[in-house]
Amino acid sequence: MAYKNKTWSTRISRLQAHWHYSWGLKMQPTRPAGVEFVPMFWGKWTINNDKQINYIKDLADSGDIN
């Protein structure tokens, strides 16, 4: 079946996913409403500075992650 709109967020919407990740810590700027972002950590070495920790805390404070 061919879809006219093949953007990432519309594909996720069609899957009716409840969460997604981006192979890293950064959240995609476009995402369907109601789909939680789960940051991916590649081991303890990926959280190695306050900037990364604060980024994750900010996502949690804004409600983008739980």
KOLNU-836726 format. One line per field, with one value per residue: x, y, z of N, C-alpha, C in turn; chain; residue in three letters. Coordinates in nm, 4 decimals, decimal comma. Layout:
n_u = [X  ...];
n_v = [Y  ...];
n_w = [Z  ...];
ca_u = [X  ...];
ca_v = [Y  ...];
ca_w = [Z  ...];
c_u = [X  ...];
c_v = [Y  ...];
c_w = [Z  ...];
mol = [A  ...];
type = [ALA  ...];
END
This chain:
n_u = [0,0845  0,0637  0,1641  0,0848  0,1981  0,4972  0,6455  0,8581  0,7199  0,4520  0,4650  0,5227  0,2880  0,1010  0,1793  0,0849  0,2404  0,3622  0,5881  0,9172  1,2559  1,5740  1,8178  1,9984  2,0620  1,9229  1,6110  1,3830  1,2796  1,0245  0,7419  0,4813  0,1881  0,1476  0,3273  0,5792  0,9163  1,2131  1,5227  1,8287  2,0914  2,4261  2,5710  2,7546  2,9477  2,8336  2,6979  2,8588  2,9001  2,7876  2,6248  2,4907  2,3490  2,1878  2,0369  1,8771  1,7402  1,5967  1,4266  1,2732  1,1569  1,0000  0,8103  0,8439  0,9758  0,9433];
n_v = [-0,1169  0,2156  0,5190  0,8606  1,0488  1,0101  1,0668  1,0488  1,0841  1,0332  0,7664  0,6467  0,7136  0,5575  0,3059  0,3042  0,3380  0,3598  0,4561  0,5758  0,5817  0,7387  0,6335  0,7597  1,0315  1,2594  1,4102  1,3777  1,6509  1,6481  1,4620  1,2270  1,3208  1,2186  1,0098  0,8717  0,9710  0,7856  0,8155  0,6876  0,5231  0,4363  0,2722  0,3228  0,5133  0,6982  0,8919  1,1346  1,3925  1,7031  1,8503  1,6625  1,5197  1,7238  1,7825  1,5500  1,5663  1,8029  1,7154  1,5357  1,7062  1,8654  1,6874  1,5331  1,2928  1,0129];
n_w = [0,0000  -0,0864  0,0596  0,0784  0,2498  0,3824  0,6094  0,8988  1,1462  1,0728  1,0010  1,2478  1,3812  1,2381  1,3195  1,5721  1,7988  2,1359  2,2419  2,1476  2,0198  1,9380  1,8706  2,0274  2,2600  2,1897  2,1269  1,8598  1,6548  1,5388  1,6161  1,6776  1,8615  2,1984  2,1981  2,3704  2,4222  2,4512  2,5729  2,4421  2,5908  2,5554  2,7304  3,0416  2,9861  2,8180  2,9556  3,0590  3,1357  3,2845  3,1125  2,9467  3,1428  3,2495  3,0210  2,9958  3,2392  3,1927  2,9845  3,1283  3,3207  3,1541  3,0765  2,8546  2,8717  3,0942];
ca_u = [0,0000  0,1428  0,1185  0,1261  0,2810  0,5873  0,7363  0,8870  0,6143  0,3292  0,4880  0,5076  0,1444  0,0335  0,2129  0,0203  0,3437  0,3469  0,7191  1,0163  1,3891  1,6419  1,9543  2,0839  1,9976  1,8476  1,4739  1,3520  1,1955  0,8875  0,6976  0,3371  0,1409  0,1186  0,4287  0,6876  1,0541  1,2996  1,6605  1,9105  2,2256  2,5118  2,6612  2,7776  3,0359  2,7593  2,6610  2,9893  2,9144  2,6680  2,5382  2,4045  2,2604  2,0886  1,9470  1,7809  1,6549  1,5054  1,3238  1,1833  1,0819  0,9024  0,7107  0,8722  1,0102  0,9013];
ca_v = [0,0000  0,3385  0,6306  0,9904  1,1155  0,9080  1,1230  0,9651  1,0922  0,9671  0,6217  0,6095  0,7232  0,4405  0,1891  0,3250  0,3176  0,4362  0,5135  0,5667  0,6319  0,7929  0,5791  0,8509  1,1091  1,3729  1,3866  1,4279  1,7702  1,6144  1,3314  1,2289  1,3497  1,1039  0,9054  0,9068  0,9542  0,7155  0,8373  0,5659  0,5345  0,3301  0,2331  0,4277  0,6155  0,7992  1,0006  1,1680  1,5336  1,7673  1,8960  1,5505  1,4913  1,8321  1,7658  1,4462  1,6222  1,8988  1,6377  1,4818  1,8185  1,9142  1,5843  1,4615  1,1564  0,9831];
ca_w = [0,0000  -0,0967  0,1416  0,0264  0,3484  0,4342  0,7092  1,0153  1,2471  1,0268  1,0098  1,3886  1,4110  1,1805  1,4021  1,7019  1,9004  2,2597  2,2706  2,0403  2,0522  1,8198  1,8726  2,1028  2,3655  2,1363  2,0841  1,7264  1,6647  1,5018  1,6648  1,6976  1,9964  2,2830  2,1840  2,4617  2,3785  2,5457  2,5309  2,4406  2,6458  2,5036  2,8387  3,1409  2,9317  2,7410  3,0464  3,1138  3,1721  3,3391  3,0038  2,9096  3,2559  3,2547  2,9055  3,0311  3,3458  3,1290  2,9153  3,2312  3,3794  3,0571  3,0527  2,7301  2,9121  3,2331];
c_u = [0,0890  0,0800  0,1699  0,2244  0,3692  0,6863  0,7515  0,7704  0,4835  0,3446  0,4703  0,3601  0,0693  0,0615  0,1397  0,1171  0,3164  0,4785  0,8090  1,1514  1,4591  1,7864  2,0503  2,0041  1,9045  1,7098  1,4533  1,2597  1,0493  0,8564  0,5477  0,3008  0,1143  0,2169  0,5505  0,8238  1,1340  1,4436  1,7405  2,0498  2,3057  2,6144  2,6908  2,8677  2,9603  2,7106  2,7878  3,0076  2,7802  2,5721  2,4413  2,3036  2,1511  1,9903  1,8385  1,6873  1,5541  1,3936  1,2232  1,0965  0,9740  0,7928  0,7330  0,9182  0,9631  1,0145];
c_v = [0,1233  0,4476  0,7603  1,0582  1,0111  0,9648  1,0274  0,9664  1,0271  0,8156  0,5721  0,6135  0,6016  0,3131  0,1897  0,2938  0,4048  0,5010  0,4988  0,6118  0,6720  0,7440  0,6707  0,9252  1,2177  1,3322  1,4469  1,5494  1,7440  1,4748  1,3395  1,2590  1,2202  0,9894  0,9475  0,8799  0,8853  0,7358  0,7071  0,5981  0,4134  0,2872  0,3507  0,5397  0,7226  0,9141  1,0406  1,3167  1,5911  1,8130  1,7852  1,5184  1,5973  1,8250  1,6632  1,4956  1,7207  1,8264  1,5823  1,5924  1,8700  1,8112  1,5061  1,3187  1,1374  0,9239];
c_w = [0,0000  -0,0110  0,0816  0,1206  0,4164  0,5356  0,8263  1,1142  1,2010  1,0276  1,1527  1,4276  1,3585  1,2594  1,5358  1,8159  2,0218  2,3016  2,1481  2,0933  1,9234  1,8096  1,9457  2,2077  2,3133  2,0861  1,9458  1,7379  1,6265  1,5528  1,6865  1,8429  2,0707  2,2708  2,2661  2,3984  2,4886  2,4987  2,5376  2,4924  2,5995  2,6084  2,9287  3,0885  2,8532  2,8277  3,1193  3,1435  3,2172  3,2297  2,9614  3,0202  3,2645  3,1385  2,9378  3,1415  3,2882  3,0524  3,0152  3,2914  3,2841  3,0264  2,9240  2,7542  3,0552  3,3111];
mol = [A  A  A  A  A  A  A  A  A  A  A  A  A  A  A  A  A  A  A  A  A  A  A  A  A  A  A  A  A  A  A  A  A  A  A  A  A  A  A  A  A  A  A  A  A  A  A  A  A  A  A  A  A  A  A  A  A  A  A  A  A  A  A  A  A  A];
type = [MET  ALA  TYR  LYS  ASN  LYS  THR  TRP  SER  THR  ARG  ILE  SER  ARG  LEU  GLN  ALA  HIS  TRP  HIS  TYR  SER  TRP  GLY  LEU  LYS  MET  GLN  PRO  THR  ARG  PRO  ALA  GLY  VAL  GLU  PHE  VAL  PRO  MET  PHE  TRP  GLY  LYS  TRP  THR  ILE  ASN  ASN  ASP  LYS  GLN  ILE  ASN  TYR  ILE  LYS  ASP  LEU  ALA  ASP  SER  GLY  ASP  ILE  ASN];
END
